[in-house]
Amino acid sequence: MPDERQDDSPSILIVDDEPAIRMSLSHLLAEIGYSVRSAQDGFSALVEIWKEIPDIILSDLNMPGMSGFELLSVIRRRFPSIRVIAMSGAFCRDDGSTEIAADAFYQKGGGVGSLLESIRDLPLPGRIAPNPPTASAPIWIQPDGHTTSGEPYVTITCPECSRSFPQALGSSLRQAREIDCVYCLSKIPYAIAQPADRTPAESLHRKHSEGKPAPSSRPHF
């Protein structure tokens, strides 16, 4: 659970894949009196949010990996108390592409004054805990194959950040399990779906005599 801030100074999380922009905005806002942190992409931003919930997020829209569009969508679902300013040099205020989950929009290169005005105009609600996941039912997943070491694995897609990652099943025969998303740290309950004609032990410990998957389909972990 993220920590809730105890002081009254507004906190800002800057998310941008360009180091120069992160550094310049961080210095500017810190000098004015804001508590500032920064993240280089959407995944890093989610990790920072879970450490401590900021009052405001200033996020670029065009970033590799998880784009700003995707990040702000996740924030709106899970952290509705956070105020969001989207910023971009590729899109403009009148572009339909900027109709996203944001409270304000800052055009890069439009002058620091307009950015500061947008920040000051944002109403800051009381700091509250994030919304819990709306669904607690496990995700049912079938084993995908075996790793290069012969261990069975599944591919899990996080329902919060929509990113996928492989997970080794190990020797446990438990059907219901839980794991933290490797990207956004959300709890993901999941269960292993087994074919009707195969017991869990047979499914998880099949011999390579049934046929090895193609090398390109094996995750290296």
N, C-alpha and C positions, 0 to 999 in steps of 0.2 A: 504494500500500500504506500503510495507516495506520501512524503512528509508535507504537512501543512505549515506554511510560513507563519511566524508569530509577530514579526514587525509590520509596520505600516507602509514601508517604502514599496512602491509598485515594482514588480520584477518582470523582466523581459527576457524571452528566449529568442535569439536571432538564429534563423536557419538559412544557410546559403552555402553552396558548394564552392564559392570563390573566397579564398582566405583573406584577400585584401578588403573585400566588402565586410566580412565578419569582423575584422580587426578595426576598421575605421568606424563602423557603426557602434561597436562595443565601446570604444574609447569615447565617442561623442556622447552616448547615452549615459555612460558611467560618470562622466564629468558633470552632467546635468543633475545627477542624483539617483538615477535608476539602478537597481540591482540587475546586473546583466550576465547572462550566460550565452553560449553559442553552440551550435551543432552544425556539422558539415553536410548532413543529408537527413532525409526523413526518418530513417532507422535510428540514427544517433539522437535525433530529437525526441523520439518516443522513449528512449532510455532515459534521457534527461528529465522528461516529464514525470516518469515513474519515480525518479529520485526526489523531485520536488516540483510541485505544480506551480507554474508561472502565472502571473496575472495576464500577461500579453505575449502573444507569439507573433513575431515578424518573420514571415517565411517567403522565400523565393518560390516561384511556381515551376520554373524549368530547372530540374535537378536530376541527375542520374540515379538509378536505383528506384527508390520511392519518390515520385514527383511531389511537388507542393500540392497539387490537386488531390492526390491520394492521401497525403498527410493530413490536410485540413478536413477531409471527409472523416477520417478516423477520429480526429480531435472533436468534431461536432458530435459524433456518436457517443464517445466515451468521456469527454471532458467539456461539457457544455458551458461551464463557468468561465473558461478561458476566452478572452477576447483576442481576435485574430485580425492581423493586417497582412494581406497578400501583397507581394511586390514582384515586379517583373520589368525587364527591359525589352522582352519580346512581345508582350501583349500590352494593350492600352485599356484605359478605363471603359471605353465604349465598345470594346471587342466582346462579342458574346461569350468568348472563352473564359472571361473573368467572372462569369456568373457562377461563383463557387461559394463554398461555406466559409465566408469571411465577413467581418464587420466593416472593413474598409480596404481600400486599394491604394498602393503607393507606386507611382510610375518611377522606375529607376532613372536618375538623371533629372528629376523634376524639381530638385532643390530640397535641402534639408528642412527648410521652414515648413513645407507642406507635410513632411513626414512627422515632424514634431507636433504640428497642429492635429494630425490624425490621431496621434497617441493621446494627446490631452483631451480630445473630444470623446474618447471611448469611456463609456460608463463601466465602472468596475464593480461587479456584484461581490457579495461576501464570498470568501473562499470556502468552497465545499469539496467534499470528496468526489472522485469520479463516479460516473454511473457504473453500476456493476454490469457484467455481461448480461444481455437480455435472455440468453438461452443457456441452460445448464446441462441439457441433454448431450451425451457424448457423440462425437463424430465416429461413425463406423467406417473402418478402413480395412481393405484386404492387403495382405503382405504383397510387396512388389517383386520380391526375389531375394537374392543374397548379395552381400557385399563381397569384396575380393577375398576376404578371410573366411567366407562361407557362412556368415551370420545373417539371419533373416532380417529384413527391414521393411518399413512402410514409409510412404511419403505423406507428410501432414501439411495441410493448407490451413493457415491461421484464419479463423473467421473474422478477426479484427483488422489485421493489416493486409490480408489476402496474399501473403507470401508463403511459399512452400519450402520445406526442408526435409531431408531424410532423417529417420530415427531408427536406430538399431533396436531390435526387440529383445536381444539377450536370451537368457535361458528361462526366464520367467514364463509361466503358462497362464498368468492372469489375463483375463479377457478385457476388463475395464482398467484403464490407466489414466494418468494425467501428466502433462508436461508443460513447461514454460516455453512460449514461442521464443526462438533464438533471436528474433528481430525486435519485437515490441514487448516481450516479457509477459504477455497475457497468458492466463491459465487456459490450457486446452484439454478438456476431458475427451478421451477417445477410447474406442473399443476395437478389438481385433475381430473382424468378420471372418468366419471359417466356412469353407464349403460344407454342405450337408453330409458329404460322404467321407469327411476326413476329420479326425479328432484334433484338438488343439496341439497335442504333442506331435502328431504326424505332420501337421501343417508347419510347425515351427522348426522341426528337425528333419525335414526331407533330405535325403541323400542326393549327392550330385549326380547319381545315376539317372535321375529323372530328366537330366539335361541342364547344362549350364546356360545362364542368360548371356547375351552378347556382352563383350567387355565394355562397350560404350554405355550400357544400361546399368552398370554397377557403380554405385557411389563409392568414393575412396575415403572412408572414415573408419 
